[in-house]
Amino acid sequence: MYVASPTVLVPIDGEPVLRDMDGRGLRRVLNTRALILQDASTNRYFLYVTGYWLEAPALDGPWAEAQVRPAMLDEAKRQAEAAGAVDLLEDDEPVSSRAPGVIVSTGPTE
């Protein structure tokens, strides 16, 4: 696959492993360094990348900038960041004023 616009590859090590985050109504995908959360009430996925929250109905997308998101996302992000358990996929120098495209892979990629 070739993509001509800024895009982030988000690898997941095999099928997603989800775990509830205490009292937040969110589940976290554990087998990736990216911060991917699932809203337990809607089953929508949220991904934090380059300063944006993106959302999708499924891990394979389509991903779009989240217009409405659960209030607990930012608290969950702070918790995961404090634990050192995530890579927030932030770039020192943003290449665009828009969120990048996202490709999520559960198999070997490069």
N, C-alpha and C positions, 0 to 999 in steps of 0.2 A: 504494500500500500504506500502511495506517495501522497503527501499533503503539502500544499503550497502556502499555507498560512500558519502563523504561530500555533503550535500544538504541543501538548504535554502528554507523554506516555506514562500511564499509571499502572505499574505491574502489581498483580495480586498473585501470591504464591499458591496456585491451585484454586479450587473452588472457595468462594468467600466464607470465612468463619466469622459469624456475628456474635457479639456478646453485649448484653444489656449494660448500660451505664447507670449506676445507682441513682434511682429516683428522678431521672431526667426525661424518661419517655423516649430515649434514643438508644440505638444499638450501634456499636462500632465494628467496622471490618478490621479484624486483628491481624490478618496475614498480609498486610501491606504497610509500608512506612508512610504512605499518604494518609491524610485524615479524611476518611470516608465514614459518614454517619448515615444511619437510616432512621427516619421518624417512625416510631413503632405504631403510631395511629394511622398513618397514611401509606406506609411502606415506601415513600419516596426517599431517594438517596441524595445526600449532600456531600460535596467535595470542596475543601478549601484549597485554592491554588492561586498564587501570585496576587494575594490580597482580595480575592473574590470568593464568594460562596456561589457554587454552581449547584444545580439540581437536575435530577433525571428520574424518570419512572423506573428505570432499571440500570444496572451497572454498565451495560453496553450502550447506554444513552437513549436518546440524544440528550446531551448536556447543554444547559443554558444558564445564564446568570439568574440566580434566585431573586425573584421580586418580593416574595413573601416567604419568610422562613421562621421556623420555631425559635422562640426567644432563648432557648437553652443551648443553641449551637455555639454561641460565643463563649459561654461558660465551659462547655465541653472542650472547646479548642484550648482555652487557658489551662484546663486540667491536663489534657494530653501533652501540651507543650511543657508544662511544669514537670511532668514525669519523664520528659525526654524521649517519649515513645513515638514521635512522629517527625516526618519531614514535611513542612508546610509548603513545599514547592514554591518558595519565594525567590524571586530574581533580584539581584542587587540593582540592576538597571532595567526597569520595565521596558519591553519592546513595543508595547501598544497601550492605548488607553482603554482597550476592551479586554475582556477575559479571553484567554486562549481556548482553542479547541481541546478536546480531551479524547484520548483513546485509552480505554481500560483493557488490559490483557490478563487472562488467567493462565496463559501458557507461555512458553519461551518466546521472547521477542528481542529485537535489537533496534 
